[in-house]
Amino acid sequence: MNLLSQISFDAIAASLLACLVIRELMIIVLPDDIAGPGGWLVDTGEEEA
């Protein structure tokens, strides 16, 4: 229980923000077959026809 008392809301919010930023950077930088429509690492949705 002592470990849980050391975690603050700010730490959780910063971690979530960092994850979102890293995800968006991966989508921008990596090719579509890795991070894009139908990508194996980050799937951003359906491929457009």
C-alpha positions as CSV (number, residue, x, y, z in Angstrom):
1,M,0.0,0.0,0.0
2,N,2.9,2.3,0.6
3,L,3.8,2.1,-3.1
4,L,0.4,3.4,-4.2
5,S,0.6,6.4,-1.9
6,Q,3.7,7.6,-3.7
7,I,1.9,7.8,-7.1
8,S,0.3,11.2,-7.7
9,F,-2.4,12.4,-10.1
10,D,0.3,14.5,-11.8
11,A,2.5,11.5,-12.4
12,I,-0.4,9.6,-14.0
13,A,-1.4,12.6,-16.1
14,A,2.2,13.1,-17.3
15,S,2.5,9.4,-18.2
16,L,-0.7,9.5,-20.3
17,L,0.4,12.6,-22.1
18,A,3.7,11.1,-22.9
19,C,2.1,7.9,-24.3
20,L,-0.2,10.0,-26.5
21,V,2.7,12.1,-27.8
22,I,4.8,9.0,-28.5
23,R,1.9,7.4,-30.4
24,E,1.3,10.5,-32.5
25,L,5.0,10.7,-33.3
26,M,5.1,7.1,-34.4
27,I,2.1,7.7,-36.7
28,I,3.9,10.6,-38.3
29,V,7.3,9.1,-38.6
30,L,6.8,5.4,-39.3
31,P,5.7,4.1,-42.7
32,D,2.0,3.2,-43.2
33,D,2.5,-0.6,-43.0
34,I,3.9,-0.2,-39.5
35,A,1.9,2.7,-38.1
36,G,-1.0,3.6,-40.3
37,P,-4.2,2.2,-41.8
38,G,-3.9,-1.6,-41.3
39,G,-0.5,-1.2,-39.6
40,W,0.9,-4.0,-37.4
41,L,2.1,-1.7,-34.6
42,V,-0.4,1.1,-34.6
43,D,-3.6,0.5,-36.6
44,T,-5.2,3.9,-37.3
45,G,-8.3,2.5,-39.0
46,E,-9.5,1.2,-42.3
47,E,-7.5,1.6,-45.5
48,E,-9.1,4.0,-48.0
49,A,-10.0,2.5,-51.4
